[in-house]
Amino acid sequence: MSIGHVELKTGDLRLYNIITIHKMYKLQEVRMIKIGILSLFLCANSGFAEIDFDSGKGINIKEVTASVETPAVSSPKAIESKDATKEWTVMVFVNGKNNLESYALKDVNEMEMVGSSDRVNIIAEVGRINGYSSADGDWKGCKRFYVTKDNDTNKINSNAVLTTSKCDMGSWEYMVDFVNWTKKNYPSKKYVLIIWNHGSGWDKGGDITAITEKGISYDDETGNNINTPQMRMALEKVGGVNILGMDACLMQMAEVAYEIKDYSDYVVASEETEPGDGYTYNTWLDPLVKEPTMDAKKLSVAMVNSYGDHYQSVNQGGTQSSISSKSLAQFTSLTNSFIDALIKGNDLPNAKSARDRAQKFYYSTNKDIYHFVKLVVDSTQVSDVKVKGQALLDFMKTNLIAHNRAVGSGYSNAYGIAGYLPTSYTTSYDSLSWAKDSKWDDLIKWINGK
């Protein structure tokens, strides 16, 4: 298939990059005409256009809420009682308002292969727009589905318990509305939230100057997306979840996980880009429905294995891991000790070599942190660097990385969490909680001679 003049041989990646030759979206000029945004300007080398997503422009959340239309045939109360006796509620924020629309429909049909049970709720918010798939009645706008089991893999047959013609799935406030509404109407003991769409980790690559250009859930209709700090605000507003999964590219980064560490027990995501097919929902929902009392760690492991098993079976490379959020504070402390030793020991040539040789991903500035530290430890002649580095490696392996699957020979050194290690520093990085609390920004500046 062809998107934005680029022929895609293996399916769309869940990656949003507009101008570069690797783009998975339409050309920016087409998008500007389509959504009427005339205030965009191109960054010098970023391959992306700056948009002020914090300005409040676009669809107003109050207008969105007011426009909700409830079908006469169904209501949440008619389907599920509010006695909170269920074990899990799985909430999937399926932003198909872009070139991934056909995959959005496919994934909801995978959810229907299992369906909700007497112990598990499965709720999916699905957004669609013109210009992509015309399947399944070619409806537009957003629908919230209480997912029930059926054998028809070409049509979503679950009840749409809420519909709206206006929805901004690039708005963190709209996602808050979805999660709060779901928790109120489909309560349970534990919650999973999956953000489904294009993703770009914290960074878009190139000469980035605005924090608004990094994130997830890009809405092609409104031009908005959810950036890294907005994910934290959203999770705080909804009271957190037990598992945050990101069915999107490049989201398993220290910069992202640390931002949301207080609001999710586990973070499941990929260090690398994801194929358009993304998660195979039936193969991890089925074990959950069969064993609804499983805890958050066990479910996060099942999610990682589902992904790894699928792409291994089709001989396609990929990464997926589960991060224990409670370990991120100690991980930061150990990271800082390692960086202090590295800088004090002036082990600069070794650090530069490790940065250049460390496992990289679609953005060459994204490096596997474990592999970077291991390369330093294996080569250093500074005893304190070796001791502090080994302590960090041991902690990552036994505490931080709950589970990791790296499929394919190209990812033999992908251990489960990436970090930003560029050859030049951008001040927008300072906006992240990780940059404020860790010394990773000091490491980047030191290596680059800043």
C-alpha positions, 0 to 999 in steps of 0.5 A, spaced: 500 500 500 502 507 498 501 512 503 504 519 502 508 517 496 512 511 500 510 504 498 510 500 504 512 493 503 510 490 510 504 494 513 504 501 516 508 502 522 505 505 528 510 511 527 508 518 526 513 522 522 511 527 517 516 529 512 522 525 512 523 519 507 521 514 512 514 517 513 508 513 515 503 519 514 501 523 509 505 529 506 504 535 511 502 539 505 496 535 504 494 534 512 495 542 512 489 542 506 485 537 509 485 540 516 486 547 515 491 549 519 495 555 517 499 556 522 504 551 522 512 552 521 517 547 519 523 545 524 529 546 520 531 539 520 526 535 524 522 533 519 516 535 523 511 541 523 511 545 530 503 545 533 501 548 539 497 543 542 497 546 549 493 552 546 486 549 547 485 550 540 481 544 536 475 541 539 473 543 546 472 537 551 465 541 553 463 541 546 465 533 545 461 531 552 455 535 550 455 532 543 454 525 546 448 521 543 446 515 547 443 510 542 436 508 545 437 500 544 443 500 550 446 503 556 451 501 560 447 500 566 443 495 562 449 491 560 453 491 567 451 492 574 456 497 578 457 493 584 465 492 582 465 485 583 469 484 576 476 483 577 479 487 571 476 492 566 480 493 560 480 500 556 482 500 549 483 508 547 483 506 539 485 512 535 483 510 528 483 517 526 489 516 521 492 511 516 491 506 521 483 505 521 483 498 518 488 496 523 483 499 528 477 495 526 481 489 526 484 489 533 477 490 535 474 484 532 480 480 535 477 483 542 471 480 540 474 473 539 474 473 546 469 478 549 467 480 556 465 475 561 462 475 568 469 477 571 472 481 566 470 488 562 473 490 555 471 497 553 473 500 546 473 507 544 474 507 537 475 513 532 474 514 525 474 519 519 474 520 512 479 518 507 481 511 509 477 505 511 470 504 508 469 497 512 464 496 517 458 501 515 464 506 514 461 510 520 465 516 522 466 519 529 467 515 535 463 509 539 464 506 545 463 499 545 462 494 550 466 488 547 462 482 547 464 475 544 462 473 536 465 469 531 465 475 525 472 477 524 469 482 519 464 486 523 464 489 530 457 486 533 458 489 540 454 494 542 456 501 542 454 504 548 455 511 547 456 515 540 459 522 538 460 525 532 465 530 535 471 527 538 478 529 539 482 523 540 489 527 540 486 530 546 488 528 553 482 531 556 478 526 552 482 520 554 480 522 561 473 523 559 473 516 556 477 512 562 473 516 568 466 514 564 468 507 564 471 506 571 464 509 573 460 505 569 464 498 569 467 498 575 472 493 577 478 491 582 483 492 577 484 496 570 488 496 564 489 502 559 491 501 552 493 507 548 492 505 541 495 509 535 502 512 532 507 513 537 514 516 537 517 515 544 519 522 547 522 524 541 521 525 533 528 525 531 532 531 528 533 538 531 527 538 536 525 544 539 518 543 542 515 538 547 509 538 544 512 534 538 513 528 542 508 523 544 502 518 542 495 518 539 495 523 533 488 525 531 489 526 523 482 530 523 484 535 529 492 535 528 492 534 536 496 528 540 498 527 547 505 528 549 509 525 554 507 530 560 500 530 558 500 522 559 502 524 566 496 529 567 491 524 564 493 518 569 493 523 575 486 525 573 483 518 572 486 516 579 491 511 575 491 504 572 494 498 574 497 497 567 498 502 562 499 499 555 501 503 549 500 499 542 504 504 539 511 505 536 517 507 540 514 508 547 518 504 552 523 509 554 525 511 561 523 518 559 516 516 558 516 511 563 518 515 569 513 521 567 508 516 569 511 512 574 506 514 580 500 512 576 501 505 573 504 499 576 506 496 570 508 500 563 507 495 557 510 498 550 515 497 545 522 500 544 522 499 537 517 501 532 511 496 531 508 493 525 501 496 523 498 490 526 500 491 533 498 487 539 494 481 538 488 482 542 485 475 543 492 472 545 492 475 551 485 477 553 483 469 552 488 467 558 485 473 562 478 471 561 480 464 563 484 466 569 481 473 571 484 473 578 491 474 575 495 480 578 498 486 574 505 483 573 502 476 571 497 480 566 503 484 563 507 478 562 502 475 558 501 481 554 509 481 552 508 474 551 502 475 546 506 480 542 513 476 542 509 469 540 505 473 534 511 476 531 516 470 532 511 466 529 511 470 522 518 471 522 518 478 524 522 482 528 520 486 534 520 488 541 515 488 547 517 489 555 514 490 561 517 495 566 515 495 574 514 502 575 515 502 583 522 500 581 523 507 577 525 511 583 531 506 585 533 505 578 534 513 577 538 513 584 543 507 581 543 511 574 545 517 577 551 514 581 553 510 575 553 517 571 557 520 577 562 515 577 563 515 569 564 523 569 568 523 575 573 518 572 573 522 566 571 515 562 569 519 556 572 515 550 569 509 553 562 512 554 562 515 547 564 508 544 558 505 548 553 510 546 555 509 538 555 502 539 549 501 543 543 497 540 539 503 537 532 503 534 528 507 528 530 513 531 538 512 532 538 517 538 534 511 542 539 507 545 537 501 549 540 503 556 542 496 559 546 495 553 549 502 553 551 501 561 554 494 559 558 496 554 561 501 558 562 496 564 565 491 560 570 496 557 572 501 563 578 501 567 575 505 572 573 501 578 568 505 581 565 505 574 565 498 573 562 497 580 556 502 580 555 500 573 554 493 575 549 495 580 545 498 575 545 492 570 543 487 576 537 492 578 535 493 571 535 485 570 532 483 577 527 489 579 526 494 573 524 489 567 519 485 569 519 481 562 522 482 556 521 479 549 526 481 543 524 477 537 529 477 531 537 478 530 536 485 529 534 486 537 539 481 540 541 487 545 534 490 546 533 488 554 527 492 555 528 500 556 531 505 551 533 512 553 535 518 549 542 518 547 543 523 541 550 527 539 547 534 540 543 536 546 536 539 545 533 544 551 526 541 550 529 535 553 529 539 560 521 539 560 521 532 562 521 529 569 526 524 567 531 530 566 529 534 572 530 528 577 536 524 573 542 526 571 541 523 564 541 530 561 548 531 564 550 525 561 548 527 554 551 534 555 558 531 558 559 526 552 557 531 547 562 536 550 557 541 553 
